[in-house]
Amino acid sequence: MADEKSVDQKSYFPVGSHIKCDYDGKHVEGEIAAYHNVSRLLIIRAQASNGKASANDVYVINTEIIDKIAITPDHGPAEIVRPIDFQKLEKRRLKAISLKKARILALSADVAPEGRKLFLTITKTIDEVVWDGDAIVVLSEVRVTPPYKVDNVHGEKEASVIHVKKIVDKHWKETSVPVVSV
């Protein structure tokens, strides 16, 4: 195509540019949302494959596997695209890993299975949950002691206690529902 210009893969990919890209036997057309030079990752925002105007498909492509790439003429004024904060993403990834490791360690605690199940239920809503012996400690201020019922929730801050009691109550209501076979 005469109006396209080829792009050297080692060059910088300007955010907001419209491109056509062939990689790994696939073809994608879209707008460059981000380019991370160190990891050589190109992030392309394309029209949604499901046809919804409010959604986009996002492709994260290692530039090492790109066969052909070309910048196409602009399609009108580019939308303002906020740059991707890779440091923030890395912090989020590391936090998720540490939470998973903490939960795995917590599940290996020598407590009743009901306590482990309740622990998992609480961690779905609140991140700061740890074991103190056989007691579950939530937000460093609420304790749930065996047999892990609503009456066994105690703490200093009433709002936190009420919140944890609601979680415990819902957990026991959902786990005590009889299963009906069809």
ZIBELUR-V922883 format. One record per pair of residues at least 12 apart in sequence whose ideal C-beta (glycine too) atoms are under 6 Angstrom apart, sorted by the first residue. I is the first residue (numbers start at 1). J is the second residue. Records with the same first field share a line. If there is no record, write none. Layout:
I = J  J
This chain:
3 = 73
4 = 70  72
5 = 71
6 = 70
7 = 69  71
9 = 63  66
13 = 32  35  42
15 = 32  81
16 = 78  81
17 = 32  71
18 = 31  72  75
19 = 69  71
20 = 70  72
21 = 69
22 = 67  68
23 = 61  65  66  67
24 = 65
28 = 44  46  59
30 = 44  45  46
31 = 45
33 = 45  81
34 = 84
36 = 86
40 = 63
41 = 60
42 = 61  63
43 = 60
44 = 59
45 = 58
103 = 123
106 = 131
109 = 131
111 = 134
114 = 148
115 = 148
118 = 148  171
119 = 136
121 = 171
122 = 167
125 = 167
126 = 138
134 = 146
138 = 164
139 = 160
141 = 155  156  157  160
142 = 155  160  161  164
150 = 165  168  169
153 = 165  168
